[in-house]
Amino acid sequence: MLFRLCLILFLPGLVSGLPGQAAKSTGHERLVAEGTVISIHDNSISIRNDKGSFVVLANSDTTIWRGGAVRLRELHLGDKVWVVYHAAAGNGEMIATEITANIVNWWGTITSIGPQMIGIAEKDEHGGTIGPATVFFDGRTRFYNGSKRDLKVGGSLQAVGLDLGNHRMRATRVWNLIPPPSRTP
């Protein structure tokens, strides 16, 4: 349930507002597109998805997230991005208001806890196990429903953050979902 809520909050409208629709905009609608960064320029990025390739312009009002607030030049080739944009009136250019790169939303059962990491058995949206994953955290990570001290092996968590590849994430937010069963002697 929480997984679906996060998808609704983070990934609205991915199936609408793709590049072929940009010229139809009046410049006031909030449109969303997704894809993979294939080139980075001074004030734009080129993105490819199953609809083709397109250029998105960025300006001083564009917010860019890649594990934290970054500049356009800090994006990487191959980053998976979600772009909120509007089409400029007249020429239909895609002007980004938000670019989010490599965000992942995982949940699972806690299998290990270290000083700066948590091992989980990652679950899919149906509760099936995907496999082991590592969630790293630092002083910028926010914990909800308790603190890091409240996380216990056997409990469940949800984490949102930057995908580091190979089933590793640097979390920006961690929710303690279900405490582990209490054990009485």
LUMDO-21777 format. One record per residue (C-alpha): residue number from 1; z, x, y. Coordinates in steps of 0.1 Angstrom, whole numbers, plus 5000, padded with zeros to 4 digits. Layout:
   pos      w      u      v
   NUM      Z      X      Y
...
//
This chain:
   pos      w      u      v
     1   5000   5000   5000
     2   5010   5027   5025
     3   4979   5047   5014
     4   4957   5018   5023
     5   4975   5013   5056
     6   4968   5049   5066
     7   4932   5045   5057
     8   4930   5015   5079
     9   4947   5034   5107
    10   4928   5067   5104
    11   4894   5058   5092
    12   4883   5026   5109
    13   4846   5017   5109
    14   4832   5046   5090
    15   4804   5025   5078
    16   4793   5013   5112
    17   4782   5031   5143
    18   4762   5058   5125
    19   4736   5079   5144
    20   4708   5054   5139
    21   4729   5028   5158
    22   4738   5050   5188
    23   4709   5040   5210
    24   4718   5003   5206
    25   4752   5008   5223
    26   4758   4998   5259
    27   4781   5029   5263
    28   4813   5008   5261
    29   4817   5003   5224
    30   4839   5026   5204
    31   4817   5038   5175
    32   4826   5060   5145
    33   4806   5084   5125
    34   4815   5110   5098
    35   4798   5140   5083
    36   4799   5178   5078
    37   4796   5203   5107
    38   4764   5223   5103
    39   4763   5240   5137
    40   4786   5246   5167
    41   4774   5251   5203
    42   4791   5255   5236
    43   4795   5217   5243
    44   4782   5201   5211
    45   4783   5201   5173
    46   4756   5192   5149
    47   4767   5170   5119
    48   4750   5160   5087
    49   4757   5130   5066
    50   4737   5107   5042
    51   4719   5092   5072
    52   4706   5125   5084
    53   4716   5151   5111
    54   4727   5144   5146
    55   4743   5161   5177
    56   4775   5150   5192
    57   4784   5161   5227
    58   4820   5171   5237
    59   4835   5173   5272
    60   4869   5179   5288
    61   4880   5144   5278
    62   4872   5149   5241
    63   4903   5154   5219
    64   4898   5175   5189
    65   4923   5177   5159
    66   4921   5203   5132
    67   4957   5206   5120
    68   4967   5204   5157
    69   4949   5202   5190
    70   4920   5227   5191
    71   4889   5235   5212
    72   4854   5228   5200
    73   4848   5264   5191
    74   4877   5263   5167
    75   4859   5239   5144
    76   4843   5256   5114
    77   4809   5252   5097
    78   4815   5230   5067
    79   4844   5210   5083
    80   4844   5174   5073
    81   4847   5154   5106
    82   4853   5119   5118
    83   4839   5113   5153
    84   4849   5085   5176
    85   4822   5083   5203
    86   4802   5062   5227
    87   4765   5063   5233
    88   4756   5072   5269
    89   4739   5044   5288
    90   4702   5051   5291
    91   4696   5081   5269
    92   4719   5071   5240
    93   4734   5105   5236
    94   4765   5105   5214
    95   4795   5115   5235
    96   4827   5122   5215
    97   4861   5109   5226
    98   4878   5121   5195
    99   4869   5145   5167
   100   4891   5149   5137
   101   4884   5176   5112
   102   4895   5179   5075
   103   4923   5154   5076
   104   4937   5144   5042
   105   4963   5118   5032
   106   4980   5125   4999
   107   5009   5109   4981
   108   5025   5118   4948
   109   5056   5126   4928
   110   5075   5157   4939
   111   5074   5184   4912
   112   5089   5214   4931
   113   5104   5223   4965
   114   5103   5257   4981
   115   5113   5270   5016
   116   5080   5261   5032
   117   5062   5240   5006
   118   5064   5210   4983
   119   5046   5207   4950
   120   5034   5173   4941
   121   5015   5155   4913
   122   4989   5139   4936
   123   4981   5103   4930
   124   4949   5083   4937
   125   4950   5049   4955
   126   4955   5032   4921
   127   4985   5053   4912
   128   4966   5075   4887
   129   4974   5112   4887
   130   4948   5134   4902
   131   4966   5167   4895
   132   4989   5193   4911
   133   4987   5199   4948
   134   5007   5219   4973
   135   5019   5206   5007
   136   5029   5234   5031
   137   5050   5226   5062
   138   5063   5244   5092
   139   5083   5238   5124
   140   5056   5214   5137
   141   5058   5191   5106
   142   5075   5158   5112
   143   5095   5142   5085
   144   5101   5104   5083
   145   5126   5084   5062
   146   5149   5114   5062
   147   5145   5151   5065
   148   5132   5179   5043
   149   5167   5181   5028
   150   5164   5145   5015
   151   5133   5153   4994
   152   5141   5157   4958
   153   5122   5166   4926
   154   5112   5133   4910
   155   5110   5115   4944
   156   5077   5104   4960
   157   5062   5114   4993
   158   5032   5108   5014
   159   5018   5136   5035
   160   4990   5138   5062
   161   4976   5170   5074
   162   4949   5197   5074
   163   4930   5202   5041
   164   4932   5239   5033
   165   4910   5235   5002
   166   4920   5240   4965
   167   4944   5211   4966
   168   4965   5226   4994
   169   4974   5210   5027
   170   4993   5220   5059
   171   5012   5188   5066
   172   5017   5175   5101
   173   5036   5144   5088
   174   5056   5138   5056
   175   5072   5105   5045
   176   5099   5103   5019
   177   5088   5072   5000
   178   5111   5068   4970
   179   5142   5087   4963
   180   5145   5101   4928
   181   5165   5081   4903
   182   5202   5090   4906
   183   5217   5107   4876
   184   5252   5100   4866
   185   5270   5123   4842
//
